[in-house]
Amino acid sequence: MNQPSTVSPISPAFNSFYRHILSNGITLLLQENPAVDLIAGRLFLKNAGSRWETKEKAGLFHLVSRVITKGTKNYSAAEIADKIESIGASLGTDTTNDYFIVSLKTVTSDFPEILELAGEILREPVFSESEIELEKHLTIQGIRSQREQPFNLAFSQLRESMYCDHPYAISILGKEESVANLTQFDLQECHQNYFRPENLIISLSGNLNSKKAIQYVEKVFADWQNPHFPQGPLNLPEVLNQPEYKFIQQDTQQAIVMLGYFASSVYSPDYPALKLLNTYLGNGLSSRLFVELREKRGLAYDVSAIYPTRIDLSQFILYIGTAPENTQIAKQGLQQEAERLVKIKLTSDELQRAKNKLLGQYALGKQTNAEVAQIYGWYETLGLGVEFDSKFVELINQVTPEIAQEVAQKYFTAPYISLVGPDGLEG
C-alpha cells in the first residue's frame, strides 16, 4: 500500500492539528499543544482486536498485549522496563474488541527514545515461551476471578446469550480452555497477519510541531514494509435477535438483573439518539434509573445503563443490583423504564438536560494530551475521521424528542434477561 506522503491541517476548526500519511500507509495525527512540555501518544492498530479471533483462539489479542512488551529483538523484558522507568515515561499495551493499542507518555525531550522503543515493541517482539506461559497463567486466574463476581457473571451470561457465535460474545480475556491452548506460534502468526503499517494510526498530542513529529515517526517506521500477502477477510456469523431468559445460581447478598437489547453500531444514524438515551437513563445520580429505582423506591444498591461504541452490532444494557427479595420487582422496574421511552416522548427539558450532561462530560474528556490523542486516534481508527469530534456534537444537538422516541421504539422491544443470585429467584 504505497501512498504519496502528505501533511496538512485537518480544517479551520483544527488549526494546530495535522494528518500525515507515510508511503507505507501509516497515518500520523498530531495535535500541537506547546502549553506543557509533555507528549502523549496512542498507537492504534485497526483491523485487529478480539472481533478478529476465532472461538478456538479467544483471548489471543489480549495475550499478545500482555507479552509483546516482555522482550524484543534487542531488549529483554527487564531492559524494556528499566528503559521506561529510567526516564520517567509510561508505555503500555492493551486490546479491545475493535482495535489494539499502545499508549505512551513522556516529556518532550525523551519522546524520540520512547517512540523508538514503541516501534521496536510493535515491529520485533520475540514472544518468549516462558513469558507466554506466565501470562497465560495470570489470564486464566483473571477469568476464574471474573466468574466469582456477580456483575461480571451476569454480563458474561448476557453477552453470550445475545451474540452466540460472534466474537463479541466472549470476554477480551478469552475462555479458560482457549487461553490454555494458545501457543507461541499463534502469537507469532497473529503478529505477522495484523501488525502491519497499513493498519497503524499514530495519534500524538503535546509540545511537538509537525516537522519534528514527521521526522521522528519516519525515522522509526518509514522502512517498515507491509507483508506481500493481504490480510485475510473477516467472516462474522449473523447475529439473530432471539431474546431469552438466563439464570445462574450464586450465593450472594445481592442479585444482579440485566436487560439487554441489541443496539446500533457507531456508523448508524441512530447512534447519537442511543447515546442520549443512555445518558438519560443511567448516567450519574440524576439519571432516570437512579432517581426512580434507587432514590424513590429503594430497590437498588447499584443501577445504570451501558451502551458501548462498537464497529458491529452493539448492546444497550440496563442493570440493577438489588436485595434478593426485591429481584422480580426490580426487574419489572427496569422493563417499565425502557417501555416508558417507547410509549412516552421525553419532554424538551428532559432531553436538553441529557444533552447538556453528555456534551459537558464529552468536553471534559478532552482536557489532557492523553485524552486528545485517544479520542482523535479512536475516531480515525473507526474510520470516522477526527472531524467526527465536532460532528458528534452537532448530531447530538439535532436529536429531537420525536427522534429519541422513534429510536427507542426501534430497539427497546423484548429484552434478553440475565439474572445472577441465590437459588429460588427464577420466575
Sine and cosine of phi, psi and omega as CSV:
sin_phi,cos_phi,sin_psi,cos_psi,sin_omega,cos_omega
0.00,0.00,1.00,-0.05,-0.02,-1.00
-0.96,-0.27,0.79,-0.61,-0.01,-1.00
-0.76,-0.65,0.41,-0.91,0.09,-1.00
-0.91,0.41,0.59,-0.80,0.04,-1.00
-0.97,0.22,0.82,-0.57,-0.03,-1.00
-0.74,-0.67,0.45,-0.89,0.13,-0.99
-0.56,-0.83,0.74,-0.67,-0.01,-1.00
-0.29,-0.96,0.47,-0.88,0.16,-0.99
-0.89,0.46,0.52,-0.85,-0.02,-1.00
-0.94,0.35,-0.77,0.64,-0.01,-1.00
-0.23,-0.97,0.16,-0.99,0.04,-1.00
-0.84,0.54,-0.44,0.90,0.01,-1.00
-0.96,0.28,-0.24,0.97,-0.01,-1.00
-0.84,-0.54,0.90,0.44,-0.14,-0.99
-0.86,0.51,-0.55,0.83,-0.03,-1.00
-0.93,-0.37,0.43,0.90,0.00,-1.00
-0.91,-0.41,0.72,-0.69,-0.07,-1.00
-0.74,-0.67,0.55,-0.83,0.14,-0.99
-0.88,-0.48,0.73,-0.69,0.01,-1.00
-0.73,-0.68,0.75,-0.67,0.02,-1.00
-0.95,-0.32,0.87,-0.49,0.08,-1.00
-0.97,0.25,0.32,-0.95,-0.05,-1.00
-0.90,0.43,-0.38,0.93,0.02,-1.00
-1.00,0.00,0.09,1.00,0.09,-1.00
0.98,-0.18,-0.12,0.99,0.04,-1.00
-0.90,0.43,0.71,-0.71,0.06,-1.00
-0.98,-0.21,0.82,-0.58,0.07,-1.00
-0.94,-0.33,0.81,-0.59,0.09,-1.00
-0.91,-0.41,0.69,-0.72,0.00,-1.00
-0.68,-0.74,0.82,-0.58,0.19,-0.98
-0.96,-0.29,0.94,-0.33,0.02,-1.00
-0.95,0.30,0.73,-0.69,0.03,-1.00
-0.51,-0.86,1.00,0.04,-0.07,-1.00
-0.98,0.19,0.05,1.00,-0.09,-1.00
-0.91,0.42,-0.55,0.83,-0.02,-1.00
-0.76,-0.65,0.63,-0.78,-0.08,-1.00
-0.99,0.15,0.83,0.56,-0.02,-1.00
-0.70,-0.71,0.41,-0.91,0.11,-0.99
-0.72,-0.69,0.76,-0.65,0.12,-0.99
-0.91,-0.42,0.57,-0.82,-0.01,-1.00
-0.68,-0.73,0.53,-0.85,0.15,-0.99
-0.77,-0.64,0.86,-0.51,0.01,-1.00
-0.96,-0.28,0.97,-0.25,-0.06,-1.00
-1.00,-0.09,0.67,-0.74,0.21,-0.98
-0.94,-0.33,0.95,-0.32,0.09,-1.00
-0.98,0.20,0.14,-0.99,-0.06,-1.00
0.81,0.59,0.65,0.76,0.01,-1.00
-0.50,-0.86,0.10,-1.00,-0.04,-1.00
0.96,-0.28,0.04,-1.00,-0.17,-0.98
-0.92,0.40,-0.36,0.93,0.02,-1.00
-0.93,0.37,-0.18,0.98,0.06,-1.00
-0.99,-0.11,0.09,1.00,-0.02,-1.00
-1.00,-0.07,0.54,-0.84,0.21,-0.98
-0.99,0.12,0.27,-0.96,0.01,-1.00
-0.87,0.49,-0.58,0.81,-0.01,-1.00
-0.94,0.35,-0.41,0.91,-0.02,-1.00
-0.94,-0.33,0.35,0.94,-0.04,-1.00
-0.85,0.53,0.74,-0.67,-0.05,-1.00
0.99,-0.11,0.02,1.00,-0.08,-1.00
-0.90,0.44,-0.76,0.65,-0.04,-1.00
-0.92,0.39,-0.57,0.82,0.08,-1.00
-0.89,0.46,-0.69,0.72,0.01,-1.00
-0.90,0.43,-0.63,0.78,0.08,-1.00
-0.86,0.52,-0.68,0.73,-0.02,-1.00
-0.90,0.43,-0.49,0.87,0.00,-1.00
-0.99,0.15,-0.47,0.88,-0.12,-0.99
-0.99,-0.17,-0.38,0.92,-0.16,-0.99
-0.90,0.44,-0.42,0.91,0.03,-1.00
-1.00,-0.03,0.10,0.99,-0.09,-1.00
-0.98,-0.22,0.51,0.86,0.08,-1.00
0.64,-0.77,0.72,-0.69,0.04,-1.00
-0.77,-0.64,-0.08,-1.00,0.01,-1.00
-0.84,0.54,-0.59,0.81,-0.10,-1.00
-0.93,-0.36,-0.19,0.98,-0.08,-1.00
-0.72,-0.70,0.64,-0.77,0.13,-0.99
-0.99,0.15,0.15,-0.99,0.03,-1.00
-0.86,0.51,-0.67,0.74,-0.01,-1.00
-0.91,0.41,-0.62,0.78,0.00,-1.00
-0.93,0.38,-0.60,0.80,0.05,-1.00
-0.90,0.43,-0.74,0.67,0.00,-1.00
-0.88,0.48,-0.67,0.74,-0.01,-1.00
-0.92,0.40,-0.61,0.79,-0.01,-1.00
-0.90,0.44,-0.65,0.76,0.00,-1.00
-0.94,0.34,-0.74,0.68,-0.08,-1.00
-0.94,0.35,-0.54,0.84,-0.08,-1.00
-0.92,0.40,-0.41,0.91,0.02,-1.00
-0.95,-0.31,0.12,0.99,0.04,-1.00
0.93,0.37,0.44,0.90,-0.01,-1.00
-1.00,-0.07,0.07,-1.00,0.14,-0.99
-0.75,-0.66,0.59,-0.81,0.03,-1.00
-0.46,-0.89,0.81,-0.58,0.01,-1.00
-0.53,-0.85,0.26,-0.96,0.00,-1.00
-0.78,-0.63,0.46,-0.89,0.00,-1.00
-0.37,-0.93,0.18,-0.98,0.08,-1.00
-0.68,-0.73,0.38,-0.92,0.07,-1.00
-0.76,-0.65,-0.08,-1.00,0.10,-1.00
-0.87,0.50,-0.59,0.81,-0.25,-0.97
-0.91,-0.41,-0.06,1.00,0.04,-1.00
-0.22,-0.97,0.23,-0.97,0.09,-1.00
-0.92,-0.38,0.54,-0.84,-0.11,-0.99
-0.59,-0.80,0.61,-0.79,0.18,-0.98
-0.91,-0.42,0.79,-0.61,-0.01,-1.00
-0.92,-0.38,0.67,-0.74,0.04,-1.00
-0.57,-0.82,0.43,-0.90,0.06,-1.00
-0.46,-0.89,0.68,-0.73,-0.06,-1.00
-0.33,-0.95,0.27,-0.96,0.18,-0.98
-0.94,0.33,0.40,-0.92,-0.13,-0.99
-0.84,0.55,-0.67,0.75,-0.08,-1.00
-0.91,0.43,-0.43,0.90,-0.02,-1.00
-0.99,-0.12,0.01,1.00,-0.06,-1.00
-0.87,0.50,-0.71,0.70,0.01,-1.00
-0.83,0.55,-0.62,0.78,-0.03,-1.00
-0.93,0.36,-0.68,0.73,-0.03,-1.00
-0.96,0.30,-0.53,0.85,0.07,-1.00
-0.92,0.38,-0.63,0.77,0.05,-1.00
-0.88,0.47,-0.64,0.77,0.03,-1.00
-0.92,0.39,-0.66,0.75,0.05,-1.00
-0.87,0.49,-0.63,0.77,0.05,-1.00
-0.89,0.45,-0.66,0.75,0.03,-1.00
-0.88,0.47,-0.68,0.73,-0.01,-1.00
-0.90,0.43,-0.68,0.73,-0.01,-1.00
-0.94,0.35,-0.59,0.80,-0.16,-0.99
-1.00,-0.06,-0.56,0.83,-0.17,-0.99
-0.69,-0.72,0.79,0.61,0.09,-1.00
-0.96,0.29,0.44,-0.90,-0.02,-1.00
-0.97,-0.23,-0.36,0.93,0.01,-1.00
0.77,0.64,0.89,0.47,-0.02,-1.00
-0.91,0.41,0.59,-0.81,-0.07,-1.00
-0.89,0.45,-0.58,0.81,0.00,-1.00
-0.91,0.41,-0.65,0.76,0.03,-1.00
-0.93,0.36,-0.61,0.79,0.03,-1.00
-0.88,0.48,-0.73,0.69,-0.03,-1.00
-0.90,0.43,-0.62,0.78,0.03,-1.00
-0.90,0.44,-0.74,0.68,-0.03,-1.00
-0.94,0.34,-0.52,0.85,0.11,-0.99
-0.88,0.47,-0.69,0.73,0.01,-1.00
-0.88,0.47,-0.71,0.71,0.00,-1.00
-0.92,0.39,-0.61,0.80,0.02,-1.00
-0.92,0.40,-0.69,0.73,0.03,-1.00
-0.89,0.45,-0.61,0.79,0.10,-0.99
-0.87,0.49,-0.66,0.75,0.03,-1.00
-0.89,0.46,-0.65,0.76,0.03,-1.00
-0.89,0.45,-0.69,0.72,0.02,-1.00
-0.91,0.42,-0.62,0.79,0.02,-1.00
-0.90,0.44,-0.64,0.77,0.03,-1.00
-0.87,0.49,-0.56,0.83,-0.02,-1.00
-0.94,0.35,-0.26,0.97,0.01,-1.00
-1.00,-0.03,-0.14,0.99,-0.06,-1.00
-0.97,-0.22,0.89,-0.46,-0.10,-1.00
-0.81,0.59,-0.67,0.74,0.00,-1.00
-0.89,0.46,-0.76,0.65,-0.01,-1.00
-0.89,0.46,-0.58,0.81,0.01,-1.00
-0.92,0.40,-0.69,0.72,0.02,-1.00
-0.91,0.42,-0.65,0.76,-0.01,-1.00
-0.91,0.41,-0.68,0.74,0.02,-1.00
-0.89,0.46,-0.68,0.73,0.02,-1.00
-0.89,0.46,-0.68,0.73,0.01,-1.00
-0.91,0.42,-0.71,0.71,-0.02,-1.00
-0.87,0.50,-0.72,0.70,-0.02,-1.00
-0.93,0.37,-0.60,0.80,0.02,-1.00
-0.91,0.42,-0.64,0.77,-0.06,-1.00
-0.98,0.20,-0.70,0.72,-0.16,-0.99
-0.99,-0.10,-0.27,0.96,0.06,-1.00
0.78,0.62,-0.96,-0.28,-0.09,-1.00
-1.00,-0.04,-0.05,1.00,0.06,-1.00
-0.95,0.31,0.59,-0.81,-0.01,-1.00
-0.84,0.54,-0.44,0.90,0.04,-1.00
-0.89,0.46,-0.25,0.97,-0.02,-1.00
-0.93,0.36,-0.36,0.93,-0.17,-0.99
-0.92,-0.39,0.59,-0.80,0.06,-1.00
-0.83,0.56,0.48,-0.88,0.10,-0.99
-0.80,0.59,-0.56,0.83,-0.02,-1.00
-0.92,0.38,-0.40,0.92,-0.06,-1.00
1.00,-0.06,-0.20,-0.98,0.07,-1.00
-0.97,-0.23,0.46,-0.89,-0.03,-1.00
-0.82,0.57,-0.71,0.70,-0.05,-1.00
-0.94,0.33,-0.61,0.79,-0.01,-1.00
-0.93,0.36,-0.66,0.75,0.03,-1.00
-0.90,0.44,-0.67,0.75,-0.02,-1.00
-0.87,0.50,-0.48,0.88,-0.08,-1.00
-1.00,-0.06,-0.06,1.00,0.01,-1.00
-0.94,0.35,0.60,-0.80,-0.08,-1.00
-0.83,-0.56,0.19,-0.98,0.08,-1.00
-0.85,0.53,-0.63,0.78,0.02,-1.00
-0.88,0.48,-0.64,0.77,0.02,-1.00
-0.86,0.51,-0.68,0.73,0.00,-1.00
-0.93,0.37,-0.66,0.75,0.03,-1.00
-0.90,0.43,-0.66,0.75,0.02,-1.00
-0.91,0.40,-0.64,0.77,0.05,-1.00
-0.87,0.49,-0.72,0.70,0.00,-1.00
-0.89,0.46,-0.68,0.73,-0.01,-1.00
-0.90,0.44,-0.62,0.79,-0.10,-0.99
-0.99,0.15,-0.58,0.81,-0.20,-0.98
-0.93,-0.38,-0.43,0.90,-0.02,-1.00
-1.00,0.02,1.00,0.05,-0.07,-1.00
-0.67,-0.74,0.55,-0.83,-0.11,-0.99
-0.86,0.51,-0.54,0.84,0.00,-1.00
-0.91,0.42,-0.28,0.96,0.05,-1.00
-1.00,-0.08,-0.12,0.99,-0.19,-0.98
-1.00,-0.04,0.77,-0.64,0.11,-0.99
-0.85,-0.53,0.87,-0.49,0.00,-1.00
-0.97,-0.25,0.91,-0.41,-0.04,-1.00
-0.93,-0.38,0.87,-0.49,-0.07,-1.00
-0.84,-0.54,0.55,-0.83,0.10,-1.00
-0.57,-0.82,0.78,-0.63,0.03,-1.00
0.45,-0.89,-0.34,-0.94,-0.09,-1.00
-0.99,0.15,0.97,0.23,-0.09,-1.00
-0.42,-0.91,0.74,-0.67,0.07,-1.00
-1.00,-0.05,0.22,-0.98,-0.11,-0.99
-0.90,0.44,-0.61,0.80,-0.02,-1.00
-0.88,0.47,-0.73,0.68,0.00,-1.00
-0.92,0.39,-0.66,0.75,-0.01,-1.00
-0.86,0.51,-0.72,0.69,0.02,-1.00
-0.89,0.46,-0.68,0.74,0.00,-1.00
-0.86,0.51,-0.74,0.67,-0.03,-1.00
-0.91,0.41,-0.71,0.71,-0.06,-1.00
-0.93,0.38,-0.67,0.75,0.00,-1.00
-0.92,0.40,-0.57,0.82,0.03,-1.00
-0.87,0.49,-0.63,0.78,-0.06,-1.00
-1.00,0.08,-0.60,0.80,-0.22,-0.98
-0.88,-0.48,-0.20,0.98,-0.15,-0.99
-0.89,0.46,-0.50,0.87,-0.04,-1.00
-1.00,0.00,0.08,1.00,0.02,-1.00
-0.98,0.17,0.88,-0.47,-0.08,-1.00
-0.98,-0.21,0.56,-0.83,0.08,-1.00
-0.94,0.33,0.54,-0.84,0.06,-1.00
-0.86,0.51,0.39,-0.92,0.00,-1.00
-0.96,0.26,-0.27,0.96,0.01,-1.00
-0.98,-0.22,0.57,-0.82,0.01,-1.00
-0.96,0.27,0.39,-0.92,0.11,-0.99
-0.93,0.37,0.68,-0.73,-0.05,-1.00
-0.89,0.45,0.39,-0.92,-0.01,-1.00
-0.95,0.31,0.39,-0.92,0.05,-1.00
-0.97,-0.24,0.94,-0.35,-0.02,-1.00
-0.95,-0.33,1.00,-0.09,-0.06,-1.00
-1.00,-0.06,0.61,-0.79,0.02,-1.00
-0.94,0.35,0.45,-0.89,0.05,-1.00
-0.93,0.37,0.65,-0.76,0.05,-1.00
-0.98,-0.21,0.84,-0.55,-0.03,-1.00
-0.97,-0.26,0.58,-0.81,0.03,-1.00
-1.00,-0.03,0.99,-0.13,-0.01,-1.00
-0.74,-0.68,0.98,0.22,-0.10,-0.99
-0.81,0.58,0.63,-0.78,0.03,-1.00
-0.54,-0.84,0.25,-0.97,-0.04,-1.00
-0.95,-0.33,0.78,-0.63,-0.01,-1.00
-0.78,-0.63,0.66,-0.75,0.00,-1.00
-0.74,-0.68,0.71,-0.70,0.14,-0.99
-0.86,-0.51,0.81,-0.58,0.03,-1.00
-0.99,0.16,0.81,-0.59,0.06,-1.00
-0.54,-0.84,0.75,-0.66,-0.04,-1.00
-0.97,0.23,1.00,-0.04,-0.01,-1.00
-0.78,-0.62,0.28,-0.96,0.00,-1.00
-0.99,0.14,-0.21,0.98,0.09,-1.00
-0.67,-0.75,0.44,-0.90,0.06,-1.00
-0.99,-0.16,0.54,-0.84,0.07,-1.00
-0.93,-0.37,0.82,-0.57,0.05,-1.00
-0.89,-0.45,0.77,-0.63,0.05,-1.00
-0.78,-0.63,0.72,-0.69,0.15,-0.99
-0.94,-0.35,0.74,-0.67,-0.03,-1.00
-0.83,-0.55,0.75,-0.66,0.07,-1.00
-0.83,-0.56,0.65,-0.76,0.14,-0.99
-0.92,0.40,0.61,-0.79,-0.02,-1.00
-0.65,-0.76,0.20,-0.98,-0.18,-0.98
-0.96,0.28,0.35,-0.94,0.17,-0.99
-0.96,0.29,0.10,-1.00,-0.02,-1.00
-0.91,0.41,-0.33,0.95,-0.10,-1.00
-1.00,0.06,-0.13,0.99,-0.08,-1.00
-0.99,0.15,0.54,-0.84,0.12,-0.99
-0.88,0.48,-0.31,0.95,0.00,-1.00
-0.99,0.16,-0.21,0.98,-0.10,-1.00
-0.83,0.56,-0.75,0.66,-0.03,-1.00
-0.88,0.48,-0.67,0.74,0.00,-1.00
-0.90,0.43,-0.62,0.78,0.03,-1.00
-0.92,0.40,-0.60,0.80,0.08,-1.00
-0.89,0.46,-0.64,0.77,0.03,-1.00
-0.93,0.37,-0.66,0.75,0.03,-1.00
-0.90,0.44,-0.60,0.80,0.06,-1.00
-0.90,0.45,-0.68,0.73,0.04,-1.00
-0.90,0.43,-0.70,0.71,-0.02,-1.00
-0.88,0.48,-0.69,0.72,-0.08,-1.00
-0.98,0.22,-0.68,0.73,-0.26,-0.97
-0.73,-0.69,0.24,0.97,-0.08,-1.00
-0.98,-0.21,0.99,-0.12,0.15,-0.99
1.00,-0.04,-0.03,-1.00,-0.11,-0.99
-0.95,0.30,-0.29,0.96,0.02,-1.00
-0.99,-0.16,0.08,1.00,-0.04,-1.00
-0.93,0.35,0.39,-0.92,-0.05,-1.00
-0.85,0.53,-0.73,0.68,-0.03,-1.00
-0.90,0.44,-0.68,0.74,-0.03,-1.00
-0.90,0.43,-0.73,0.68,-0.05,-1.00
-0.92,0.40,-0.73,0.69,-0.11,-0.99
-0.97,0.24,-0.70,0.72,-0.14,-0.99
-1.00,-0.07,-0.42,0.91,0.03,-1.00
-0.98,-0.20,-0.83,0.56,-0.11,-0.99
-0.94,0.34,-0.73,0.68,-0.08,-1.00
-0.99,0.13,-0.62,0.78,-0.13,-0.99
-0.95,-0.33,-0.19,0.98,0.06,-1.00
0.89,0.45,0.53,0.85,-0.07,-1.00
-1.00,-0.06,-0.26,0.97,-0.24,-0.97
-0.86,-0.51,0.71,-0.71,0.32,-0.95
-0.98,0.18,-0.65,0.76,-0.01,-1.00
-0.53,-0.85,0.67,-0.74,0.00,-1.00
-0.46,-0.89,0.66,-0.75,-0.02,-1.00
-0.17,-0.98,-0.10,-0.99,0.05,-1.00
-0.72,-0.69,0.49,-0.87,-0.02,-1.00
-0.73,-0.68,0.76,-0.64,0.12,-0.99
-0.65,-0.76,1.00,0.02,-0.03,-1.00
-0.95,0.30,0.57,-0.82,0.08,-1.00
-0.98,0.21,0.83,-0.56,-0.08,-1.00
-0.72,-0.69,0.47,-0.88,0.12,-0.99
-0.95,0.32,-0.66,0.75,0.04,-1.00
-0.99,-0.16,-0.11,-0.99,-0.01,-1.00
-0.77,0.63,0.79,-0.62,-0.06,-1.00
-0.98,-0.18,-0.09,-1.00,0.05,-1.00
-0.84,-0.55,0.55,-0.84,0.19,-0.98
-0.89,-0.46,0.90,-0.44,-0.16,-0.99
-0.87,-0.49,0.75,-0.66,0.19,-0.98
-0.95,-0.32,0.73,-0.68,0.00,-1.00
-0.64,-0.77,0.41,-0.91,0.02,-1.00
-0.53,-0.85,0.67,-0.74,0.18,-0.98
-0.97,-0.23,0.83,-0.55,-0.15,-0.99
-0.62,-0.79,0.25,-0.97,0.10,-1.00
-0.91,0.42,0.65,-0.76,-0.07,-1.00
-0.78,0.62,-0.61,0.79,-0.02,-1.00
-0.94,0.35,-0.25,0.97,0.01,-1.00
-0.98,-0.19,0.16,0.99,-0.15,-0.99
-0.83,0.55,-0.78,0.63,-0.09,-1.00
-0.93,0.37,-0.64,0.77,0.01,-1.00
-0.94,0.34,-0.52,0.85,0.06,-1.00
-0.93,0.37,-0.66,0.75,0.05,-1.00
-0.88,0.48,-0.69,0.72,0.03,-1.00
-0.89,0.46,-0.61,0.79,0.02,-1.00
-0.89,0.45,-0.67,0.74,0.05,-1.00
-0.88,0.48,-0.72,0.69,-0.02,-1.00
-0.89,0.45,-0.63,0.77,0.00,-1.00
-0.89,0.45,-0.61,0.80,0.00,-1.00
-0.93,0.36,-0.61,0.79,0.07,-1.00
-0.92,0.39,-0.69,0.72,-0.01,-1.00
-0.92,0.40,-0.52,0.85,0.03,-1.00
-0.87,0.49,-0.64,0.77,0.01,-1.00
-0.93,0.37,-0.46,0.89,0.05,-1.00
-0.96,0.29,-0.66,0.75,-0.13,-0.99
-1.00,-0.02,-0.50,0.87,-0.12,-0.99
-0.83,-0.56,0.80,-0.60,0.05,-1.00
-0.93,0.37,0.61,-0.79,0.17,-0.99
-0.90,0.44,0.55,-0.83,0.10,-1.00
-0.96,0.28,0.31,-0.95,0.04,-1.00
-0.86,0.51,-0.61,0.79,0.01,-1.00
-0.92,0.39,-0.68,0.73,0.02,-1.00
-0.87,0.49,-0.71,0.70,-0.02,-1.00
-0.92,0.39,-0.64,0.77,-0.01,-1.00
-0.91,0.41,-0.62,0.79,0.05,-1.00
-0.89,0.45,-0.64,0.77,0.05,-1.00
-0.91,0.42,-0.66,0.75,0.04,-1.00
-0.88,0.47,-0.72,0.69,-0.01,-1.00
-0.87,0.50,-0.68,0.73,-0.01,-1.00
-0.91,0.41,-0.74,0.67,-0.04,-1.00
-0.89,0.45,-0.74,0.67,-0.06,-1.00
-0.96,0.29,-0.51,0.86,0.09,-1.00
-0.91,0.42,-0.71,0.71,0.04,-1.00
-0.92,0.39,-0.57,0.82,0.03,-1.00
-0.89,0.45,-0.69,0.72,0.02,-1.00
-0.91,0.41,-0.65,0.76,0.01,-1.00
-0.93,0.37,-0.34,0.94,0.01,-1.00
-0.99,0.13,0.17,0.99,0.02,-1.00
-0.78,-0.62,0.62,0.79,-0.08,-1.00
-1.00,-0.01,-0.46,0.89,-0.07,-1.00
-0.95,-0.31,0.29,-0.96,0.07,-1.00
-0.85,0.52,-0.65,0.76,-0.02,-1.00
-0.89,0.45,-0.66,0.75,-0.01,-1.00
-0.93,0.38,-0.63,0.78,0.03,-1.00
-0.91,0.41,-0.73,0.69,0.02,-1.00
-0.87,0.49,-0.61,0.79,-0.01,-1.00
-0.91,0.42,-0.80,0.60,-0.14,-0.99
-0.95,0.32,-0.61,0.80,0.02,-1.00
-0.93,0.36,-0.68,0.73,0.04,-1.00
-0.91,0.42,-0.60,0.80,0.02,-1.00
-0.90,0.44,-0.73,0.68,0.02,-1.00
-0.88,0.47,-0.64,0.77,0.03,-1.00
-0.91,0.42,-0.64,0.77,0.01,-1.00
-0.90,0.44,-0.62,0.78,0.02,-1.00
-0.96,0.29,-0.16,0.99,-0.01,-1.00
1.00,0.06,0.16,0.99,0.00,-1.00
-1.00,0.05,-0.40,0.92,-0.06,-1.00
0.98,0.17,0.43,-0.91,-0.04,-1.00
-0.91,0.42,-0.30,0.95,0.05,-1.00
-0.88,0.48,-0.37,0.93,0.00,-1.00
-0.91,0.42,-0.32,0.95,0.03,-1.00
-0.85,0.53,-0.70,0.71,0.04,-1.00
-1.00,0.10,-0.53,0.85,0.01,-1.00
-0.90,0.43,-0.59,0.81,0.00,-1.00
-0.85,0.52,-0.69,0.72,0.02,-1.00
-0.88,0.48,-0.69,0.73,0.02,-1.00
-0.88,0.47,-0.69,0.72,-0.02,-1.00
-0.91,0.42,-0.64,0.77,0.04,-1.00
-0.89,0.46,-0.70,0.71,-0.03,-1.00
-0.92,0.39,-0.35,0.94,-0.01,-1.00
-0.99,0.11,-0.19,0.98,-0.02,-1.00
-0.95,0.32,0.78,-0.62,0.03,-1.00
-0.96,-0.29,0.25,-0.97,0.08,-1.00
-0.83,0.55,-0.59,0.81,0.01,-1.00
-0.91,0.41,-0.69,0.73,0.04,-1.00
-0.90,0.44,-0.69,0.72,-0.01,-1.00
-0.86,0.51,-0.67,0.74,0.01,-1.00
-0.93,0.38,-0.66,0.75,0.02,-1.00
-0.86,0.50,-0.65,0.76,0.01,-1.00
-0.93,0.37,-0.65,0.76,0.05,-1.00
-0.88,0.48,-0.68,0.74,0.01,-1.00
-0.90,0.43,-0.51,0.86,-0.02,-1.00
-0.95,0.30,-0.62,0.78,-0.15,-0.99
-0.95,-0.32,-0.53,0.85,-0.11,-0.99
-1.00,0.01,0.94,0.35,0.06,-1.00
-0.99,-0.14,-0.71,-0.71,0.02,-1.00
-0.95,0.31,0.78,-0.63,-0.06,-1.00
-1.00,0.00,0.44,-0.90,0.34,-0.94
-0.96,0.28,0.59,-0.81,-0.02,-1.00
-0.80,-0.60,0.77,-0.64,0.05,-1.00
-0.82,-0.57,0.80,-0.60,-0.05,-1.00
-0.76,-0.64,0.73,-0.68,0.08,-1.00
-0.77,-0.64,0.77,-0.64,0.03,-1.00
0.12,-0.99,-0.15,-0.99,-0.03,-1.00
-0.89,0.46,0.33,-0.94,-0.01,-1.00
-0.87,0.49,0.55,-0.83,0.06,-1.00
0.99,-0.10,0.11,0.99,-0.05,-1.00
-1.00,-0.05,-0.21,0.98,-0.05,-1.00
-0.88,0.48,0.53,-0.85,0.04,-1.00
0.40,-0.92,0.00,0.00,0.00,0.00
